[in-house]
């Protein structure tokens, strides 16, 4: 029993320390995900070392192991606390000035390309009456099966393709300046467009689904690390920071949790806000395993948006929950880029490493090499 407590403490401590390493290896970055699970896992060896006889006194091994477990619990829960009601919300509730004319209902649905419950999915999505519907893992079979939604959502942009990398945006409002871009890899599309609300206000919309760390490559002999994913998120964040006063929504399956170093860097580079903060976790994946579920499907908003509703949506047969966000868009916004000089240096390294990884795997897009980060003029480089 003593050795079990020692090994359990060593395991949760190692899994806590690994994400601190500036590495994109999948076995490092995957430790960003189970913060709550690791905190809960540290409780068991803590109880064991407290109660087991023969562990020595509190100034020896017993105290050392107990302290390690307490530090793990404190560190892991500190990442999750912002996504509870214990902190102030980032995105405010609507005010009397908000009206139906600037309201936008967004639904994010990872369909799961292997899912065969197409009729049930159609009914679930029809019931939501979205203004913007993002369809992730949309292949031709899904595109055809959901065609009745086109009566409400006649405008579309994206790329229909198999193997879980299709991405389509369907809209009730006309999509302006719509384009499909391959930011880092030629296999993963992203959608960039604008919509004009009934109020006349214009909103920029970006949809992404970057490569998940740990996914097996085409050979089946290796697993992808996070560098391509991280580089794509850095590019999107930097472009959002250049949007001036134009309100922006960035949404999709980030294949990254809300509290990871990369997602937090994304927020600080872009100036966007997370409606989960102060409200809840809204874990979306995997839908079939309640105790191992993480918030990886996101809706990020410019400052000034108001949130009427945020909830998960049961997607029949899918391995994801969907996300429903009903928001009121501001006429203008003012993204506050919070990144430090050191964080810009980190972002530049992430971008370069992502390009190199895509090139090594022979999946680098034609657009990738064009991307550089636009550092604010008043932001010095670190000494």
C-alpha positions in Angstrom: 0.0 0.0 0.0 2.9 2.4 0.8 4.4 1.8 -2.7 1.0 2.4 -4.3 0.8 5.7 -2.6 4.3 6.6 -3.6 3.7 5.7 -7.3 0.3 7.5 -7.4 1.9 10.6 -6.0 4.8 10.4 -8.5 2.3 9.9 -11.4 0.1 12.9 -10.6 3.1 15.1 -9.9 4.7 14.1 -13.2 1.5 14.7 -15.1 1.3 18.1 -13.5 4.8 19.1 -14.3 4.9 17.9 -17.9 2.7 20.7 -19.4 5.2 23.3 -18.0 7.7 22.1 -20.6 7.8 24.2 -23.7 7.3 21.2 -26.0 4.7 20.3 -28.5 5.0 16.5 -28.1 1.5 15.0 -27.8 2.3 13.1 -24.6 3.2 16.5 -23.0 0.3 18.5 -24.4 -2.3 15.9 -23.6 -1.6 16.5 -19.9 -3.1 20.0 -20.4 -6.5 18.3 -20.5 -7.3 16.3 -17.3 -6.9 19.1 -14.7 -9.9 18.1 -12.7 -9.1 14.4 -13.0 -5.6 14.8 -11.8 -6.7 17.0 -8.9 -9.2 14.3 -7.9 -6.6 11.6 -8.5 -4.2 13.4 -6.0 -6.8 13.1 -3.3 -6.4 9.3 -3.1 -2.7 9.2 -2.3 -3.2 12.2 0.0 -5.6 10.2 2.1 -3.4 7.1 1.9 -0.2 8.9 3.2 -2.3 10.5 5.9 -3.9 7.3 7.1 -1.4 4.5 6.4 0.7 3.5 9.4 4.4 3.1 8.9 4.9 6.2 6.7 7.0 7.9 9.3 6.4 11.3 10.8 5.2 14.5 9.1 8.8 15.8 8.9 9.8 12.9 6.7 8.3 11.0 3.8 4.7 11.3 5.0 4.9 15.1 5.0 6.8 15.2 1.7 4.2 13.1 -0.2 1.3 14.9 1.4 2.7 18.3 0.5 3.2 17.1 -3.1 -0.4 16.0 -3.3 -1.7 19.3 -1.9 0.4 21.2 -4.4 -1.0 19.2 -7.3 -4.5 19.7 -6.1 -4.0 23.5 -5.7 -2.2 23.9 -9.0 -4.7 21.8 -11.0 -7.8 23.4 -9.5 -6.4 26.9 -10.1 -6.8 26.3 -13.9 -10.4 25.3 -13.6 -11.7 27.8 -11.0 -12.1 30.6 -13.7 -14.8 28.4 -15.3 -17.0 28.4 -12.2 -19.4 30.8 -10.6 -16.6 31.8 -8.2 -15.2 34.4 -10.6 -16.6 37.4 -12.5 -17.9 36.7 -16.0 -15.9 38.0 -19.0 -18.9 38.4 -21.3 -21.7 40.3 -19.7 -25.5 39.6 -19.8 -27.7 41.7 -22.2 -28.7 45.2 -21.3 -31.8 47.2 -22.3 -29.9 48.6 -25.2 -29.6 45.2 -26.9 -32.4 44.3 -29.3 -33.4 41.5 -31.7 -31.8 43.5 -34.5 -28.3 42.8 -33.2 -28.9 39.3 -31.9 -27.1 36.3 -33.4 -27.7 32.6 -32.5 -24.7 30.4 -33.1 -24.7 26.6 -33.0 -21.5 24.6 -33.2 -21.9 20.9 -34.1 -19.2 18.4 -34.5 -21.2 15.7 -36.4 -18.7 12.8 -36.1 -18.2 11.6 -39.7 -18.7 8.0 -38.6 -22.1 8.8 -37.0 -25.1 7.3 -38.8 -27.9 9.0 -36.8 -28.5 11.6 -39.5 -32.3 11.9 -39.1 -32.0 12.5 -35.4 -29.2 15.0 -35.9 -31.3 16.9 -38.4 -34.2 17.1 -36.0 -31.9 18.3 -33.2 -30.4 21.1 -35.3 -33.7 22.2 -36.7 -35.1 22.6 -33.2 -32.4 25.2 -32.4 -33.2 27.6 -35.3 -29.7 28.9 -35.6 -28.6 32.0 -37.5 -25.1 30.5 -37.9 -24.5 26.8 -37.9 -21.0 25.4 -38.0 -20.8 21.8 -39.2 -17.6 20.1 -38.2 -16.5 16.8 -39.8 -19.0 17.4 -42.6 -18.6 15.0 -45.5 -20.8 14.6 -48.5 -23.2 12.2 -46.7 -23.7 14.7 -43.9 -24.1 17.6 -46.3 -26.8 15.8 -48.1 -28.6 14.5 -45.0 -28.8 18.0 -43.5 -30.0 19.7 -46.7 -33.5 20.5 -45.3 -31.7 23.0 -43.0 -30.9 25.0 -46.1 -34.4 26.4 -46.2 -33.5 28.5 -43.2 -29.8 28.7 -43.8 -29.4 29.3 -47.6 -25.9 30.7 -47.5 -22.8 28.5 -47.0 -19.0 28.5 -47.1 -16.5 25.8 -46.4 -15.2 22.6 -47.7 -17.0 19.2 -47.7 -14.5 16.4 -47.3 -14.1 13.1 -45.6 -11.9 11.6 -42.8 -13.2 14.1 -40.2 -11.7 17.2 -41.7 -14.7 18.7 -43.5 -15.9 22.2 -42.3 -19.0 24.0 -43.4 -20.7 27.2 -42.2 -24.4 27.6 -43.0 -26.0 31.0 -42.4 -29.4 32.7 -42.4 -27.6 35.9 -43.3 -25.6 36.5 -46.5 -21.9 35.6 -46.0 -19.7 38.5 -47.2 -16.1 38.2 -48.3 -16.4 34.5 -47.6 -13.3 32.4 -48.2 -11.8 29.0 -47.2 -8.2 29.2 -46.1 -5.6 26.6 -45.2 -3.6 28.5 -42.7 -0.8 25.9 -41.9 -1.7 22.5 -43.3 -3.3 21.7 -46.7 -5.7 19.2 -45.0 -7.4 21.5 -42.4 -9.6 24.2 -43.8 -10.7 27.3 -41.9 -13.6 29.6 -42.8 -13.3 33.4 -42.8 -16.3 35.6 -43.5 -18.5 38.5 -42.4 -22.2 38.9 -41.7 -24.3 42.0 -41.5 -27.0 41.9 -38.8 -30.5 43.4 -39.2 -29.2 46.4 -37.1 -26.7 47.1 -39.9 -23.7 46.1 -37.7 -21.1 43.9 -39.3 -19.5 41.0 -37.5 -16.4 39.0 -38.6 -16.7 35.3 -38.2 -13.8 32.7 -38.2 -14.3 29.0 -37.9 -11.5 26.5 -37.2 -10.9 22.8 -36.6 -7.1 22.3 -36.1 -5.3 19.0 -35.8 -5.6 17.3 -32.4 -2.5 16.2 -30.6 -2.1 12.5 -30.3 -4.0 11.8 -33.6 -2.3 9.0 -35.6 -0.7 10.1 -38.8 -1.5 8.5 -42.2 1.2 5.8 -41.6 -0.4 4.7 -38.4 3.1 4.5 -36.9 3.3 8.0 -35.3 1.2 10.5 -33.5 0.9 14.1 -34.3 2.1 16.6 -31.8 0.4 20.0 -31.1 2.7 22.3 -33.1 0.5 22.6 -36.2 -2.6 23.1 -34.1 -0.9 25.7 -31.9 0.5 27.6 -35.0 -3.0 27.8 -36.6 -4.5 29.2 -33.4 -1.6 31.8 -33.1 -2.3 32.9 -36.7 -6.0 33.4 -36.1 -5.4 35.2 -32.8 -2.9 37.6 -34.5 -5.4 38.3 -37.3 -8.1 39.1 -34.8 -5.9 41.6 -33.0 -5.7 43.4 -36.3 -9.4 43.7 -36.8 -9.6 47.2 -35.3 -13.1 48.0 -34.0 -14.8 45.3 -36.0 -16.6 42.8 -33.7 -15.3 39.2 -34.1 -16.5 35.7 -33.3 -14.0 32.8 -33.5 -15.6 29.4 -33.1 -15.0 25.7 -33.7 -13.4 22.6 -32.3 -10.0 23.8 -31.1 -9.0 20.4 -30.0 -7.6 22.2 -27.0 -9.1 22.9 -23.6 -10.1 26.4 -22.4 -7.3 26.5 -19.7 -4.3 25.3 -21.7 -1.3 27.5 -22.2 -2.0 27.7 -26.0 -5.7 28.7 -25.5 -4.7 31.3 -22.9 -2.1 32.6 -25.3 -4.7 32.7 -28.0 -6.9 34.9 -25.8 -4.1 37.3 -24.8 -2.9 37.7 -28.4 -6.4 38.2 -29.9 -8.0 40.2 -27.1 -11.1 37.9 -27.4 -13.2 36.8 -24.4 -14.5 33.4 -23.3 -18.2 33.3 -22.3 -17.4 30.2 -20.2 -15.5 32.3 -17.7 -17.6 32.8 -14.6 -20.3 30.5 -15.9 -19.2 26.9 -16.2 -17.0 24.3 -17.9 -19.6 23.2 -20.6 -17.5 20.1 -21.3 -18.1 18.9 -24.9 -15.8 15.9 -25.6 -16.0 13.0 -25.3 -19.8 12.9 -25.0 -19.8 9.2 -24.1 -17.5 9.5 -21.0 -18.8 11.9 -18.4 -15.8 11.5 -16.1 -13.3 12.2 -18.9 -14.9 15.1 -20.6 -13.2 18.4 -21.6 -14.2 21.8 -23.0 -12.7 21.8 -26.5 -15.5 23.3 -28.6 -15.4 27.1 -28.2 -17.1 30.4 -29.1 -14.7 33.3 -28.4 -16.1 36.9 -28.6 -14.8 40.4 -29.0 -15.2 42.7 -26.0 -18.7 44.3 -26.1 -20.7 41.2 -26.9 -23.5 40.3 -24.5 -24.5 36.7 -23.9 -28.1 35.7 -23.7 -27.6 32.0 -23.6 -24.8 29.5 -23.5 -25.4 25.8 -23.2 -24.4 22.4 -24.5 -26.5 20.6 -27.1 -27.0 16.9 -27.3 -25.9 15.8 -30.8 -27.4 12.3 -31.5 -24.8 9.7 -32.2 -21.9 12.2 -32.1 -18.8 11.9 -29.8 -19.2 15.7 -29.1 -21.8 17.8 -27.5 -22.6 20.9 -29.5 -22.5 24.4 -28.3 -25.4 26.9 -28.5 -24.5 30.6 -28.0 -27.0 33.4 -28.4 -25.3 36.7 -28.3 -25.9 40.4 -28.9 -23.2 42.0 -31.1 -21.8 45.5 -30.4 -21.6 48.1 -33.1 -17.9 48.4 -32.6 -15.3 46.8 -30.3 -11.9 47.4 -28.9 -9.8 44.3 -28.5 -7.3 44.7 -25.7 -4.3 42.7 -26.6 -2.7 41.6 -23.3 0.3 39.6 -24.6 3.6 40.5 -23.1 6.8 40.8 -25.2 7.8 37.4 -24.0 4.5 35.9 -25.1 4.9 37.4 -28.6 8.3 35.7 -28.7 6.7 32.5 -27.7 4.0 32.9 -30.3 6.6 33.5 -33.0 8.4 30.3 -32.0 5.1 28.4 -32.1 4.3 29.7 -35.5 7.8 28.8 -36.9 7.7 25.3 -35.3 4.2 24.7 -36.7 5.4 25.6 -40.2 8.4 23.3 -39.9 6.3 20.4 -38.6 3.9 20.7 -41.5 6.7 20.8 -43.9 8.4 17.7 -42.4 5.1 15.8 -42.7 4.6 17.1 -46.3 1.2 18.7 -45.4 2.3 22.4 -45.4 -0.2 24.7 -47.1 0.8 27.3 -49.8 -0.4 30.0 -47.4 1.6 28.9 -44.4 4.9 30.6 -45.3 3.1 34.0 -45.7 2.2 34.2 -42.0 4.2 36.5 -39.7 3.0 38.0 -36.4 2.2 41.7 -36.3 3.7 42.9 -33.1 2.1 46.1 -31.7 4.5 49.1 -32.5 4.6 50.1 -28.8 5.5 46.6 -27.6 9.3 46.2 -27.2 11.1 42.9 -27.8 12.3 41.2 -24.6 15.9 42.0 -23.6 
